Amino acid sequence: MHAKPHVLVLGSNFAGLASAQRIRDYAGDAADITVIDRRDYLLYNPNIPVDIFENRDPELHERMPLRPVLVEDDIEFVQAEVQGIDVDAQVVTFLPNERPGAEQERLHYDYLIIALGARLAYERIEGFAEHGHTLSDFYHGNRLREYLHEGGYRGGPIAIGSARFHQGDGAEGLEPYPGGSIPVAEAACEGPPLEATMAMATWLKDHGQGTPDRITVFTPAEVIAEDAGLNNVRQFLELAGSMGIHYLNKTIDIRRLTAEGIEFENGETLEAELKIVLPDWVAHDFLRDLPISDSQGFIKTDLLMRNPDYPNVFAAGDAAAVTVPKIGGIGHQEADIVARQVAKELGRLDAEEADHPLRPVIFCIGDMGDGKAFYIRSNTWYGGNDEVLKVGRIPYQLKMRYRDLFFLTHGKLPDWGLGLAQFTAEKLFG
């Protein structure tokens, strides 16, 4: 029972944590806030590739405990698996998972924020368990790290790229910029393949394992990472090509991985000893067929992150249909919008302060090895007109210091943080 309106946040990684914290910031004590997640730590996955190639255990560097962070803001935390949502009864069912055998529980909400991310469907890639590698979490990151640094790699060809993403129809008709749209993506997030490609080229050189011409980066789309801006991508591919890196597009999807390489849906094959792949991002099963979900199970929202049919239900991060590509920076933008909307509902912000619709911007900093990184900012994919690409040591320092500041502030990055990073990368560095 809650004496105040109850805000229930499902998920506590970047979008969920930011939503809960900012609702408390904007709404003060006007609501009780509860967060449910299956794990009690934040996985800081953007820096896992750096740890892999620099031979550090990411499990020791990219984990932030959540319980002490949330208690600072009087936010209740429940460690559990979410199992269902009844949007008419305004009830969430969940299973506490600290120990096996727990009973199913129910929790009522007045406002619901769905920030559960998406499921990375590696099981849909035939042969992945036997022949594939990736860099999306601690287990797979350490598996790849050990393969590279403990003698597993034998010097053969390397393939890096993505399976096809099945987007759904939940963002159709939205216009974030005048005349723009939320486009259809054929890969969920292609920043990691670009990052892994450049870092792998440096790793080969530094470890005497060969030259970058052993690497092929591939995409199911006509253009890799087109969300980053076509001019930025052109410059990136020119840089990669000058290093000898090969590029393969329009693969359609990964059919299967074998010991010898990759078979694609377009009929092509690619020889590869090492296959670093990113899968399809899919919605959690219990979200499918709900009246708030789209054709693929992602949560339908408007550009204020509110479901059009159930206005007390919001979404942020990868679970939201409008989040394309599935990238953390957009989740941060959405979390602030959600928090302002909830604070408005609770009478703590007015419409002028709260009603700032999503205008997605791609921010990406990717490790290149040897203390260098690329910095990308772009909104042209959605109808904007900004594109920036920088390469050098300052973007690498920004990537590492951003993580340090995130942990130091428990995720509460100051408002000036992103602006300072953008100024440093684009003005001082420029």
PyMOL commands that set and color helices and strands:
alter all, ss='L'
color gray80, all
select helices_A, chain A and resi 14-27+45-53+58-60+67-71+122-124+128-131+138-149+191-206+212-214+226-228+230-242+285-287+317-319+328-345+351-354+380-382+393-408+416-428
alter helices_A, ss='H'
color red, helices_A
select strands_A, chain A and resi 6-10+32-37+41-43+63-65+76-86+91-96+105-108+111-114+119-120+158-162+215-218+246-248+254-257+261-264+269-271+274-278+281-282+313-315+362-369+372-378+387-392
alter strands_A, ss='S'
color yellow, strands_A
deselect
rebuild
show_as cartoon
